[in-house]
């Protein structure tokens, strides 16, 4: 058993950083942390895609703070629940994943989460370990613990009913299945973002019923653009910075974020002290953003790579030079639109054409005009640039 730290400064940091709300109360959790008893805390993530992103880093860093205090920490890979699909925040039915898709997505999870967590201390579990063993009578018994009215109280379900959109019976079961993770692990607490509040509180209720145990729920803030009120780092929208992005791409991605979110992200996505964040607020926003990009990049790459990423950023974005390294693809003789799709510079022909129309596509630094993409055959050595951050080189 690890030595449990009751350092008041570290506990106050944990209870202050990125917190939206704590159930049943902050005082309840603070008292338990100061008691010196070992707590068992878990974070669950469904492998619905191959990437974790900066939105996930908020919960990973929170779990790490419990880990640093010596508590028992668990990362639950929702390999069973991912095949159902979490309806949280969804106004449309999620397409279920196959077992094969889930396994492929999971392969990258440990590598990414391991940049933050120490897997010699944090245990990895899969909720298929207990959920796949359920018999039908177990499902019925679990379903009896919540009423249909309670489940329909979810905002996204109400919206779907108003629009006349379907709600799958499996989606009703999702909060109960995720909630049962708490029972199976007999945890003292769970970490999750605000969009997981309903699911985590279901787990809290189930622990009381099955184990007679009070579970705390530690809800972290979502990354929200304070100017627009929109959620950032969305897998659904494809607008996020992956934790496995190369260092130059990660650095440039942070530099492209709105100025309004810089200091919020210092608190949520780094371990920079509140004192230093306050100091950075007194300087220029550009200097603060470079510091943020450096701090985030060095978590997921070595610090020397973060320094190189800054140098590369200055080369490409300040001095308007080409990157020293960029992905290369065979494409001599092919048309620009076809190459953009093949290389991942665009997701579809319509998006590729739209990017050209917007003047966002360059070949060898020259903007491609509307109509040119139909006639231009790519040659070896051509450098294609889409927007400020995407580059690809043509090889034979």
WOURBEL-V440942 format. One record per residue. N is the residue number from 1. RES is the residue in one letter. OMEGA is omega in radians with two decimals (none if undefined). NEAR is the number of other ideal C-beta (glycine too) atoms within 8 Angstrom. D_CENTER is the distance of its C-alpha to the mean C-alpha in whole Angstrom. Layout:
N_RES_OMEGA_NEAR_D_CENTER / N_RES_OMEGA_NEAR_D_CENTER
//
This chain:
1_X_-3.13_3_31 / 2_X_3.09_8_29 / 3_X_-3.11_5_30 / 4_X_3.12_10_29 / 5_X_3.11_8_29 / 6_X_3.14_9_30 / 7_X_-3.04_7_29 / 8_X_-3.13_7_29 / 9_X_3.14_6_28 / 10_X_3.13_11_25 / 11_X_3.12_13_25 / 12_X_3.09_8_25 / 13_X_3.13_10_22 / 14_X_-3.06_12_20 / 15_X_-3.11_12_21 / 16_X_-2.88_7_21 / 17_X_3.03_10_17 / 18_X_-3.03_10_15 / 19_X_2.99_12_17 / 20_X_3.13_9_17 / 21_X_3.06_6_19 / 22_X_3.05_13_21 / 23_X_-0.04_9_23 / 24_X_3.10_6_26 / 25_X_3.08_7_26 / 26_X_-3.13_8_25 / 27_X_3.12_6_28 / 28_X_-3.12_11_28 / 29_X_3.14_13_25 / 30_X_3.13_10_27 / 31_X_-3.13_8_30 / 32_X_3.12_11_29 / 33_X_-3.13_12_27 / 34_X_-3.09_9_30 / 35_X_-3.12_7_32 / 36_X_3.10_5_31 / 37_X_3.10_6_31 / 38_X_3.11_9_28 / 39_X_3.09_11_25 / 40_X_-3.04_13_23 / 41_X_3.12_16_19 / 42_X_3.02_16_16 / 43_X_3.12_15_13 / 44_X_3.08_14_12 / 45_X_3.09_13_9 / 46_X_3.11_9_11 / 47_X_-3.14_13_11 / 48_X_3.07_9_11 / 49_X_-3.08_6_10 / 50_X_-3.03_7_11 / 51_X_2.72_11_8 / 52_X_-3.10_13_5 / 53_X_-3.06_12_3 / 54_X_3.03_13_5 / 55_X_3.09_12_4 / 56_X_-3.08_10_3 / 57_X_3.14_15_6 / 58_X_3.14_15_8 / 59_X_3.12_13_9 / 60_X_3.13_13_9 / 61_X_3.09_14_12 / 62_X_3.10_15_13 / 63_X_3.11_16_14 / 64_X_-3.14_12_15 / 65_X_3.01_12_18 / 66_X_3.10_13_19 / 67_X_-3.12_13_20 / 68_X_3.09_8_21 / 69_X_3.06_13_24 / 70_X_-3.10_9_25 / 71_X_3.13_12_23 / 72_X_-3.09_9_23 / 73_X_-3.07_16_19 / 74_X_2.97_14_17 / 75_X_3.14_15_14 / 76_X_3.02_14_15 / 77_X_-3.08_14_14 / 78_X_-3.10_14_14 / 79_X_3.09_13_16 / 80_X_-3.10_12_19 / 81_X_3.12_14_17 / 82_X_-3.14_13_15 / 83_X_3.06_11_18 / 84_X_3.14_12_19 / 85_X_3.14_15_16 / 86_X_3.11_12_15 / 87_X_-3.09_13_16 / 88_X_3.08_9_14 / 89_X_-3.08_6_14 / 90_X_3.05_11_16 / 91_X_3.02_7_20 / 92_X_-3.12_6_20 / 93_X_3.11_12_21 / 94_X_3.10_9_18 / 95_X_-3.13_5_19 / 96_X_3.11_8_19 / 97_X_3.06_11_18 / 98_X_3.10_7_21 / 99_X_3.14_7_21 / 100_X_3.12_6_21 / 101_X_-3.13_8_18 / 102_X_-3.13_13_16 / 103_X_3.12_9_18 / 104_X_3.12_8_17 / 105_X_-3.05_14_14 / 106_X_-3.06_11_14 / 107_X_-3.08_8_16 / 108_X_-3.03_11_13 / 109_X_-3.07_12_11 / 110_X_3.13_9_14 / 111_X_-3.10_9_14 / 112_X_-3.13_13_11 / 113_X_-3.13_13_10 / 114_X_3.04_8_14 / 115_X_-3.12_8_14 / 116_X_-3.05_10_13 / 117_X_3.06_13_15 / 118_X_-3.04_7_18 / 119_X_2.93_9_19 / 120_X_-3.12_3_23 / 121_X_3.12_8_22 / 122_X_-3.10_11_19 / 123_X_3.03_8_20 / 124_X_3.07_10_18 / 125_X_3.11_11_19 / 126_X_-3.08_10_18 / 127_X_2.97_17_19 / 128_X_3.14_8_22 / 129_X_-3.12_9_24 / 130_X_-3.07_10_25 / 131_X_-3.13_11_24 / 132_X_-3.13_7_26 / 133_X_-3.12_6_29 / 134_X_2.95_9_29 / 135_X_-3.07_6_33 / 136_X_3.12_6_33 / 137_X_3.07_6_35 / 138_X_3.12_8_32 / 139_X_-3.14_10_30 / 140_X_-3.13_8_33 / 141_X_3.11_8_33 / 142_X_-3.12_11_29 / 143_X_-3.10_9_30 / 144_X_-3.07_6_32 / 145_X_3.09_9_30 / 146_X_3.11_10_29 / 147_X_3.08_5_31 / 148_X_3.14_6_30 / 149_X_3.13_6_31 / 150_X_-3.13_7_28 / 151_X_3.12_11_26 / 152_X_-3.12_9_27 / 153_X_3.12_7_26 / 154_X_-3.05_9_22 / 155_X_-3.07_5_22 / 156_X_3.09_11_20 / 157_X_3.11_13_23 / 158_X_3.13_10_26 / 159_X_-3.14_9_25 / 160_X_3.12_14_25 / 161_X_3.12_10_29 / 162_X_-3.14_6_30 / 163_X_-3.09_7_29 / 164_X_3.14_5_30 / 165_X_-3.07_9_27 / 166_X_3.00_5_27 / 167_X_-3.12_11_25 / 168_X_3.07_7_25 / 169_X_3.11_6_27 / 170_X_3.11_9_24 / 171_X_3.04_13_22 / 172_X_-3.08_11_24 / 173_X_-3.03_11_24 / 174_X_-3.12_14_20 / 175_X_3.13_12_20 / 176_X_3.12_14_23 / 177_X_3.11_14_21 / 178_X_3.13_16_18 / 179_X_-3.13_15_20 / 180_X_3.06_13_23 / 181_X_-3.14_15_20 / 182_X_-3.14_15_21 / 183_X_-3.10_12_25 / 184_X_-3.10_9_25 / 185_X_-3.11_11_23 / 186_X_-3.05_9_26 / 187_X_3.02_12_23 / 188_X_-3.09_9_24 / 189_X_-3.14_13_20 / 190_X_3.11_16_17 / 191_X_3.07_12_14 / 192_X_3.14_14_11 / 193_X_-3.06_12_10 / 194_X_-3.13_9_13 / 195_X_3.09_7_12 / 196_X_-3.04_10_13 / 197_X_-3.10_11_16 / 198_X_-3.11_9_19 / 199_X_-3.09_14_17 / 200_X_3.11_14_18 / 201_X_3.01_10_21 / 202_X_3.10_13_22 / 203_X_3.11_17_22 / 204_X_3.11_15_23 / 205_X_-3.10_11_26 / 206_X_3.10_14_27 / 207_X_3.11_15_27 / 208_X_-3.09_11_30 / 209_X_-3.02_7_31 / 210_X_-3.01_7_31 / 211_X_-3.07_8_31 / 212_X_-3.01_4_33 / 213_X_3.10_8_30 / 214_X_3.13_8_28 / 215_X_3.02_13_24 / 216_X_3.10_13_22 / 217_X_-3.08_14_19 / 218_X_-3.06_13_17 / 219_X_3.13_15_15 / 220_X_3.13_15_13 / 221_X_2.99_12_12 / 222_X_3.02_11_10 / 223_X_-3.10_14_10 / 224_X_3.03_10_13 / 225_X_-3.06_10_15 / 226_X_-3.14_7_19 / 227_X_-3.08_6_21 / 228_X_-3.09_4_20 / 229_X_-3.10_6_18 / 230_X_3.09_6_15 / 231_X_3.07_8_12 / 232_X_3.12_13_10 / 233_X_-3.12_11_7 / 234_X_3.05_10_8 / 235_X_-3.10_10_8 / 236_X_-3.13_5_11 / 237_X_-3.12_5_12 / 238_X_-3.07_7_11 / 239_X_-3.11_6_11 / 240_X_3.05_12_8 / 241_X_-3.08_10_8 / 242_X_3.09_10_7 / 243_X_3.08_14_8 / 244_X_3.07_9_11 / 245_X_3.05_10_12 / 246_X_-3.05_5_16 / 247_X_-3.14_13_17 / 248_X_3.14_12_19 / 249_X_3.12_9_16 / 250_X_-3.14_17_14 / 251_X_-3.12_16_16 / 252_X_3.12_15_18 / 253_X_3.11_11_14 / 254_X_-3.14_14_14 / 255_X_-3.14_11_18 / 256_X_-3.12_7_17 / 257_X_3.11_11_16 / 258_X_3.12_6_18 / 259_X_-3.04_7_20 / 260_X_-3.04_7_20 / 261_X_-2.99_12_16 / 262_X_-3.03_12_17 / 263_X_3.01_10_18 / 264_X_-3.13_10_16 / 265_X_3.02_15_13 / 266_X_-3.11_14_16 / 267_X_-3.01_11_16 / 268_X_-2.93_14_12 / 269_X_3.10_11_11 / 270_X_3.04_12_14 / 271_X_3.07_5_17 / 272_X_-3.07_8_19 / 273_X_3.07_6_22 / 274_X_3.13_8_23 / 275_X_-3.14_6_26 / 276_X_3.10_8_25 / 277_X_3.09_12_23 / 278_X_3.11_8_26 / 279_X_-3.13_8_28 / 280_X_3.13_12_25 / 281_X_-3.12_8_26 / 282_X_-3.13_5_30 / 283_X_-3.13_7_29 / 284_X_3.14_5_28 / 285_X_3.12_7_25 / 286_X_3.11_6_25 / 287_X_3.12_9_25 / 288_X_-3.12_14_23 / 289_X_3.06_13_20 / 290_X_3.12_10_21 / 291_X_3.10_10_21 / 292_X_3.14_13_17 / 293_X_3.13_17_17 / 294_X_-3.09_13_19 / 295_X_-3.14_12_17 / 296_X_-3.09_15_14 / 297_X_-3.08_15_15 / 298_X_3.05_11_17 / 299_X_-3.01_10_15 / 300_X_3.08_12_14 / 301_X_3.08_11_17 / 302_X_-3.08_6_21 / 303_X_-3.14_7_22 / 304_X_3.08_6_24 / 305_X_3.09_11_22 / 306_X_3.09_15_20 / 307_X_3.11_9_24 / 308_X_3.13_10_25 / 309_X_3.10_17_22 / 310_X_3.12_12_23 / 311_X_3.14_8_26 / 312_X_3.13_12_25 / 313_X_3.14_14_24 / 314_X_3.11_9_27 / 315_X_-2.98_11_29 / 316_X_-2.97_13_27 / 317_X_3.11_10_26 / 318_X_-3.10_7_29 / 319_X_3.09_7_32 / 320_X_3.07_6_31 / 321_X_3.10_6_31 / 322_X_3.08_8_30 / 323_X_3.08_10_27 / 324_X_3.09_5_29 / 325_X_3.08_4_26 / 326_X_3.12_9_25 / 327_X_3.14_7_24 / 328_X_-3.14_7_28 / 329_X_3.01_11_29 / 330_X_-3.09_6_32 / 331_X_3.14_11_33 / 332_X_3.10_11_37 / 333_X_-3.14_5_39 / 334_X_3.11_10_36 / 335_X_-3.06_10_35 / 336_X_-3.09_16_32 / 337_X_3.13_12_31 / 338_X_-3.13_8_31 / 339_X_-3.12_16_29 / 340_X_3.12_14_26 / 341_X_-3.10_13_25 / 342_X_-3.05_9_26 / 343_X_-3.13_11_24 / 344_X_3.09_6_21 / 345_X_3.05_11_22 / 346_X_-3.08_12_22 / 347_X_-3.07_5_21 / 348_X_3.12_7_24 / 349_X_-3.11_8_28 / 350_X_3.11_6_28 / 351_X_3.14_9_25 / 352_X_3.13_16_27 / 353_X_3.13_10_30 / 354_X_3.11_8_28 / 355_X_3.09_13_27 / 356_X_3.14_15_30 / 357_X_-3.14_7_32 / 358_X_-3.11_6_30 / 359_X_-3.07_6_31 / 360_X_-3.07_7_28 / 361_X_3.10_15_29 / 362_X_2.96_10_31 / 363_X_-3.10_13_33 / 364_X_3.07_6_34 / 365_X_3.14_8_33 / 366_X_3.12_6_36 / 367_X_3.10_6_34 / 368_X_-3.14_11_35 / 369_X_3.13_5_37 / 370_X_-3.13_6_37 / 371_X_-3.12_6_39 / 372_X_-3.06_10_39 / 373_X_-3.13_14_36 / 374_X_-3.01_6_38 / 375_X_-3.02_6_41 / 376_X_3.05_10_39 / 377_X_-3.06_8_39 / 378_X_-3.13_14_36 / 379_X_3.11_7_38 / 380_X_3.13_7_37 / 381_X_3.09_6_36 / 382_X_3.07_10_34 / 383_X_3.13_13_31 / 384_X_3.09_17_29 / 385_X_3.08_10_27 / 386_X_-3.07_12_25 / 387_X_-3.09_7_24 / 388_X_-2.92_6_23 / 389_X_-3.05_8_21 / 390_X_3.14_7_21 / 391_X_3.01_12_24 / 392_X_-3.10_14_26 / 393_X_-3.12_12_30 / 394_X_3.01_16_32 / 395_X_3.10_9_34 / 396_X_none_4_37
//
